[in-house]
Amino acid sequence: MMPARQPVKINKLLLPFFLFVQLFLWTEIGFSADEVHYSNRFLAEEPQIKIAENGTVHIRIRTTQPCSGGRAYLGIVPDVAELGYPAFRRRGVLSQPDAVTLIFEFDLTKLEREVFDLNRYIKRRGGHLNLRVLVFAERLYTIDRVFAYRRTVDDKYYKSTAIVEGPIIDCVTDTSAIISWEFDKPSFCNVEFSPGDSVIGCEKARRFEVSISGLIPSQTYTYSITWHDEDVTRSSRHYTFETAPPAGVDDPFRFAVLADGRGSYGAGERYVEGVNKRTMEALLNHIYNQDVSFITFPGDLVNGYISDPKDLEYEYRSWKRVVQPIAGRIPIYEGMGNHDITAHFFEGDREDDCIPRLGPEAAEVIFAKHFVNPLNGPIPRNPEDPPYSENVYSLDWGNSHFVMLNTNYFQKGSGKSVAHKRGDREGNLRQEQLDWLDDDLRNARDRGQKHLFVFTHEPAFPNGGHKHDAMWWNGNIPEVIEVRNKFWRILCNYGVLAAFFGDEHNFSLAKIDSTVNKDFSIPVWQIVTGGAGAPYYNHDTDVPWAHTVKSFYPLNHYCLVEVNSSDVLLKVYSAEGTLVESVKLSEE
């Protein structure tokens, strides 16, 4: 077994160096005007949860804007539930000392009544509780958190150690996997998994990324996290996952693709700390019942476009809370989108007049801190630029090969005020990414991988809301078109079956061939699947490749791809579970 994989961190001893470099670079760039601060954050601080010895729970909510009241509920994730969704059972008593502070109180002795005790917390003397807070402000805000309590043998209550993030399964191969999770305070713990009845011990910490090796291909495993809470051993729920078949093996499998799950209009669960929880859960639950091996999510996880890197982390934590019931069992491979950024903003348009942050505040560094993906991406040619680590990568699954690119790397706005400043235009692929892609696809073909799939956020041939940017920019910028054509020629050269994109909040299927560009002699499917919850877009029918679009659907959806030896079938399902489209990609 391998030791715990360490989270991506910047050495604290080097932090002054990074800050000096950033200050020097921005002085060199020439910005002297004050920045405009953008934040999506509603909470002024994390909910403060305290438990008195008599079992009274005190919860303080402080907001960034005046609110007129709210509701709070406590519940549990029932042990009998297949997925980890809470069932709420008690409502708190509200007091409001001022316009930006809400205080709720609960009585744990009432929650421990026999009629409510599905998880046997009376006998176990405590366990995890789920908190939901609804706050009435300029719109309805929803806040979800987890904490745990403990009752001593003499019936005194206190707040105990809880898993507040995860566990999440990632980077599943034919012989290995990575499990990550986070406690609310440092703890010693173990990962237990079977078959094999193996235990991996972990040193005291809050956040863990534990690598497991020596696994058997195409095998189902069960795992859980255990830790000591005073004189009691606590355990997480039990989760299962399945390892990949060996590379090149023709075993049939399925994978799902969806993107753009950021918050939307409608408030409540449609906007939960930067995420459209309602739509994401509906889609992921349907995906769970499709027996998929993994999920890819090429960008726009959250609303983003914010000044403070901590605010972006706040939204990423919300995203992970939303996906965890599925992500604890099925690996999700995330990519970056244009909204997944933190930046310096200046007077003008929020998306146009911004430049990327550097060093430990770079969007790519924040992304790698929160998500666990393969580490085999390219290395920036300029060492001062952000890393590609975990935002550009590739992997094999059976007879197929998968590549995640970053068309929002080092992203800056397109406004005139930042035109000559460092950073890349939205939709760009640097030559270092293109060279890496060429090598990666060549190696995959040399290994005999039968089907090649590529994923990134910005569509190469937009046709549903983003013709003004993506990899087209209304056709007005020759260098943009040159990069796009280089990219697509690589896909053609290696016979990539399909390239998946987000950004446009709809589904479209187009066959890009020599009628678009004579160099595209081998047709490649472009599949846009940005329907995971962001506000919808209509179809653009006036783009030069409109004739290649075979199908369009403007509402929430996901793509299911079935690979069976030489056959590849694409199915598209709505959020209600209706089959919207079905196309045999390999025959077409």
Secondary structure, 3 states (H helix, E strand, C coil): CCCEECCCCCCHHHHHHHHHHHHHHHHHHCCCCCCCCCCCCCECCCCEEEECCCCEEEEEEEECCCCCEEEEEEEECCCCCCCCCCEEEEECEEEEEECCEEEEEEEHHHHCCHHHCCCCHHHHCEEEEEEEEEEECCCEEEEEEEEEEEECCCCCEEEECCEEEEEEEECCCCCCEEEEEEEEEEEEEEEEEECCCEEEEEEEEEEEEEEECCCCCCCEEEEEEEEEECCEEEECCCEEEECCCCCCCCCCEEEEECCCCECCCCCHHHCECCECHHHHHHHHHHHHCCCCCEEEEECCCCCCCECCHHHHHHHHHHHHHHHHHHHCCCCEEEECCCCCCEEEECCCCCCCCEEECCHHHCHHHHHHHHCCCCCCCCCCCCCCCCCCCCCCEEEEECCEEEEECCCCCCECCCCHHHCCCCCECCCCCCHHHHHHHHHHHHHHHHCCCCEEEEECCCCCCCCCCCCCCCCCHHHCCHHHHHHHHHHHHHHHHCCCCEEEECCCCCEEEEEECCCCCCCCCCCEEEEEECCCCCCCCCCCCCCCCHHHEEEEECCCEEEEEEEECCEEEEEEEECCCCEEEEEECCCC
